[in-house]
């Protein structure tokens, strides 16, 4: 395994979710949807991130998401690392839209440069080792706080974050139970990681 082929969100109403994601972010087939009524409460242990080129694009996408029915979690604002905001989709998935730039360099667009999946983990060392043992290469690592893997051919990047820190970054309480309601598609054998995230054979 050296790449993520797809990310599938389990949602109660795939038709409604598809409408939201096309209206809000224009994701098309980059994130897959499937029907699920799996019980889940509170923080699901992961967030999705959209990386864009400038603050005005953050504002455009956050605004479109709110217009399409998202719930605001963190209003777009400057920070040490750049500029970003966080919303929760009607299906419950948390989305962060961010840029490392603090100034606009051109007209606002809806262009998304990268999509990233951040998994909240309880034991960073164990989870990092788990994924390295399955063939992933570490691109960035900041001790027990953050690990990013090198997946240049993947449509979605993968990173690990401490669960509590990830919840704080998203603007929600860390408590949660039940299904993560997300599955990661790979071109290898299916498995489940130490935090219960399911990796499945990618849909063709």
One Martini backbone bead per residue (centre of mass of N, CA, C, O) as a GRO file, in nm:
protein
  204
    1UNK     BB    1   0.091   0.039   0.027
    2UNK     BB    2   0.102   0.397  -0.127
    3UNK     BB    3  -0.215   0.475  -0.146
    4UNK     BB    4  -0.505   0.666  -0.205
    5UNK     BB    5  -0.799   0.616  -0.392
    6UNK     BB    6  -1.022   0.673  -0.156
    7UNK     BB    7  -1.317   0.837  -0.008
    8UNK     BB    8  -1.579   0.727   0.215
    9UNK     BB    9  -1.897   0.841   0.299
   10UNK     BB   10  -2.126   0.788   0.553
   11UNK     BB   11  -2.473   0.837   0.479
   12UNK     BB   12  -2.814   0.884   0.501
   13UNK     BB   13  -2.815   1.087   0.225
   14UNK     BB   14  -2.670   1.077  -0.077
   15UNK     BB   15  -2.825   1.288  -0.243
   16UNK     BB   16  -2.793   1.527  -0.048
   17UNK     BB   17  -2.483   1.513  -0.024
   18UNK     BB   18  -2.418   1.554  -0.323
   19UNK     BB   19  -2.544   1.832  -0.343
   20UNK     BB   20  -2.372   1.971  -0.134
   21UNK     BB   21  -2.081   1.915  -0.255
   22UNK     BB   22  -2.136   2.057  -0.524
   23UNK     BB   23  -2.219   2.336  -0.408
   24UNK     BB   24  -1.980   2.390  -0.211
   25UNK     BB   25  -1.702   2.233  -0.366
   26UNK     BB   26  -1.696   2.055  -0.628
   27UNK     BB   27  -1.604   1.735  -0.601
   28UNK     BB   28  -1.758   1.507  -0.708
   29UNK     BB   29  -1.555   1.203  -0.724
   30UNK     BB   30  -1.338   1.251  -0.488
   31UNK     BB   31  -1.590   1.183  -0.304
   32UNK     BB   32  -1.757   0.928  -0.162
   33UNK     BB   33  -2.092   0.775  -0.137
   34UNK     BB   34  -2.296   0.614   0.127
   35UNK     BB   35  -2.524   0.430   0.278
   36UNK     BB   36  -2.596   0.499   0.638
   37UNK     BB   37  -2.695   0.394   0.995
   38UNK     BB   38  -2.463   0.415   1.170
   39UNK     BB   39  -2.381   0.462   1.476
   40UNK     BB   40  -2.332   0.810   1.601
   41UNK     BB   41  -2.131   1.027   1.818
   42UNK     BB   42  -1.999   1.306   1.782
   43UNK     BB   43  -1.683   1.270   1.734
   44UNK     BB   44  -1.532   1.081   1.456
   45UNK     BB   45  -1.199   1.128   1.432
   46UNK     BB   46  -1.227   1.328   1.175
   47UNK     BB   47  -1.100   1.519   0.891
   48UNK     BB   48  -1.143   1.748   0.627
   49UNK     BB   49  -0.926   1.901   0.374
   50UNK     BB   50  -0.894   2.217   0.205
   51UNK     BB   51  -0.650   2.326  -0.021
   52UNK     BB   52  -0.557   2.659  -0.093
   53UNK     BB   53  -0.419   2.974  -0.221
   54UNK     BB   54  -0.638   3.176  -0.074
   55UNK     BB   55  -0.853   3.356   0.123
   56UNK     BB   56  -1.086   3.405  -0.087
   57UNK     BB   57  -1.134   3.100  -0.131
   58UNK     BB   58  -1.216   3.031   0.148
   59UNK     BB   59  -1.464   3.221   0.156
   60UNK     BB   60  -1.614   3.098  -0.084
   61UNK     BB   61  -1.643   2.802   0.028
   62UNK     BB   62  -1.770   2.866   0.299
   63UNK     BB   63  -2.013   3.019   0.186
   64UNK     BB   64  -2.124   2.785   0.012
   65UNK     BB   65  -2.165   2.588   0.249
   66UNK     BB   66  -2.366   2.762   0.409
   67UNK     BB   67  -2.576   2.790   0.177
   68UNK     BB   68  -2.603   2.455   0.167
   69UNK     BB   69  -2.613   2.385   0.512
   70UNK     BB   70  -2.391   2.446   0.691
   71UNK     BB   71  -2.203   2.448   0.993
   72UNK     BB   72  -2.049   2.659   1.194
   73UNK     BB   73  -1.726   2.646   1.378
   74UNK     BB   74  -1.511   2.837   1.212
   75UNK     BB   75  -1.421   3.126   1.132
   76UNK     BB   76  -1.251   3.292   0.923
   77UNK     BB   77  -0.888   3.315   0.989
   78UNK     BB   78  -0.605   3.413   1.119
   79UNK     BB   79  -0.275   3.268   1.157
   80UNK     BB   80   0.035   3.145   1.183
   81UNK     BB   81  -0.015   2.951   0.910
   82UNK     BB   82  -0.272   3.149   0.805
   83UNK     BB   83  -0.594   3.054   0.659
   84UNK     BB   84  -0.922   2.967   0.813
   85UNK     BB   85  -1.201   2.725   0.819
   86UNK     BB   86  -1.504   2.569   0.974
   87UNK     BB   87  -1.726   2.296   0.886
   88UNK     BB   88  -2.048   2.126   0.890
   89UNK     BB   89  -2.202   1.897   0.744
   90UNK     BB   90  -2.513   1.754   0.727
   91UNK     BB   91  -2.369   1.457   0.772
   92UNK     BB   92  -2.112   1.550   0.991
   93UNK     BB   93  -1.878   1.641   0.839
   94UNK     BB   94  -1.560   1.779   0.873
   95UNK     BB   95  -1.447   2.102   0.734
   96UNK     BB   96  -1.145   2.236   0.612
   97UNK     BB   97  -1.042   2.566   0.502
   98UNK     BB   98  -0.712   2.635   0.359
   99UNK     BB   99  -0.417   2.856   0.388
  100UNK     BB  100  -0.077   2.978   0.384
  101UNK     BB  101  -0.193   3.237   0.297
  102UNK     BB  102  -0.253   3.598   0.384
  103UNK     BB  103  -0.274   3.675   0.073
  104UNK     BB  104  -0.386   3.791  -0.212
  105UNK     BB  105  -0.307   3.714  -0.580
  106UNK     BB  106  -0.615   3.716  -0.670
  107UNK     BB  107  -0.889   3.606  -0.769
  108UNK     BB  108  -1.147   3.444  -0.677
  109UNK     BB  109  -1.204   3.095  -0.624
  110UNK     BB  110  -1.280   2.719  -0.644
  111UNK     BB  111  -0.997   2.607  -0.613
  112UNK     BB  112  -0.851   2.289  -0.544
  113UNK     BB  113  -0.542   2.158  -0.456
  114UNK     BB  114  -0.620   1.986  -0.187
  115UNK     BB  115  -0.686   1.672  -0.021
  116UNK     BB  116  -0.744   1.588   0.329
  117UNK     BB  117  -0.688   1.329   0.573
  118UNK     BB  118  -0.764   1.337   0.923
  119UNK     BB  119  -0.650   1.137   1.188
  120UNK     BB  120  -0.748   1.052   1.503
  121UNK     BB  121  -0.517   0.968   1.764
  122UNK     BB  122  -0.398   0.811   2.060
  123UNK     BB  123  -0.119   0.673   1.930
  124UNK     BB  124   0.120   0.792   1.739
  125UNK     BB  125   0.347   0.579   1.733
  126UNK     BB  126   0.165   0.334   1.660
  127UNK     BB  127   0.035   0.451   1.400
  128UNK     BB  128   0.289   0.513   1.245
  129UNK     BB  129   0.399   0.224   1.245
  130UNK     BB  130   0.159   0.090   1.107
  131UNK     BB  131   0.191   0.247   0.830
  132UNK     BB  132   0.485   0.186   0.769
  133UNK     BB  133   0.442  -0.130   0.765
  134UNK     BB  134   0.238  -0.066   0.499
  135UNK     BB  135   0.434   0.147   0.307
  136UNK     BB  136   0.453   0.419   0.424
  137UNK     BB  137   0.581   0.753   0.395
  138UNK     BB  138   0.734   0.995   0.564
  139UNK     BB  139   0.722   1.355   0.533
  140UNK     BB  140   0.604   1.446   0.821
  141UNK     BB  141   0.724   1.521   1.170
  142UNK     BB  142   0.580   1.608   1.511
  143UNK     BB  143   0.604   1.385   1.693
  144UNK     BB  144   0.296   1.354   1.879
  145UNK     BB  145   0.118   1.552   1.677
  146UNK     BB  146   0.235   1.495   1.366
  147UNK     BB  147   0.157   1.314   1.052
  148UNK     BB  148   0.287   1.288   0.716
  149UNK     BB  149   0.231   1.142   0.406
  150UNK     BB  150   0.366   1.006   0.109
  151UNK     BB  151   0.114   1.062  -0.169
  152UNK     BB  152   0.150   1.166  -0.485
  153UNK     BB  153  -0.087   0.972  -0.635
  154UNK     BB  154  -0.305   1.086  -0.458
  155UNK     BB  155  -0.620   1.244  -0.417
  156UNK     BB  156  -0.547   1.188  -0.105
  157UNK     BB  157  -0.430   1.285   0.184
  158UNK     BB  158  -0.231   1.178   0.478
  159UNK     BB  159  -0.300   1.229   0.834
  160UNK     BB  160  -0.187   1.265   1.173
  161UNK     BB  161  -0.366   1.326   1.483
  162UNK     BB  162  -0.449   1.412   1.769
  163UNK     BB  163  -0.759   1.387   1.877
  164UNK     BB  164  -0.784   1.639   2.061
  165UNK     BB  165  -0.643   1.837   1.864
  166UNK     BB  166  -0.841   1.798   1.627
  167UNK     BB  167  -1.094   1.892   1.772
  168UNK     BB  168  -0.989   2.174   1.842
  169UNK     BB  169  -0.935   2.261   1.545
  170UNK     BB  170  -1.255   2.218   1.477
  171UNK     BB  171  -1.444   2.309   1.733
  172UNK     BB  172  -1.472   2.042   1.918
  173UNK     BB  173  -1.545   1.786   2.094
  174UNK     BB  174  -1.382   1.472   2.159
  175UNK     BB  175  -1.631   1.332   2.199
  176UNK     BB  176  -1.709   0.984   2.096
  177UNK     BB  177  -1.912   0.736   1.914
  178UNK     BB  178  -1.886   0.480   1.705
  179UNK     BB  179  -1.892   0.550   1.395
  180UNK     BB  180  -1.689   0.714   1.160
  181UNK     BB  181  -1.803   0.727   0.862
  182UNK     BB  182  -1.536   0.599   0.717
  183UNK     BB  183  -1.352   0.507   0.409
  184UNK     BB  184  -1.053   0.363   0.280
  185UNK     BB  185  -0.913   0.332  -0.039
  186UNK     BB  186  -0.740   0.045  -0.173
  187UNK     BB  187  -0.498  -0.181  -0.358
  188UNK     BB  188  -0.541  -0.374  -0.111
  189UNK     BB  189  -0.580  -0.512   0.168
  190UNK     BB  190  -0.787  -0.514   0.415
  191UNK     BB  191  -0.818  -0.293   0.711
  192UNK     BB  192  -0.756  -0.203   1.061
  193UNK     BB  193  -0.680   0.032   1.269
  194UNK     BB  194  -0.614   0.126   1.600
  195UNK     BB  195  -0.884   0.340   1.564
  196UNK     BB  196  -1.101   0.195   1.352
  197UNK     BB  197  -1.013   0.238   1.064
  198UNK     BB  198  -1.127   0.170   0.742
  199UNK     BB  199  -0.979  -0.042   0.493
  200UNK     BB  200  -1.056  -0.071   0.148
  201UNK     BB  201  -1.140  -0.179  -0.145
  202UNK     BB  202  -1.143  -0.010  -0.414
  203UNK     BB  203  -1.344   0.136  -0.625
  204UNK     BB  204  -1.390   0.099  -0.991
   0.00000   0.00000   0.00000
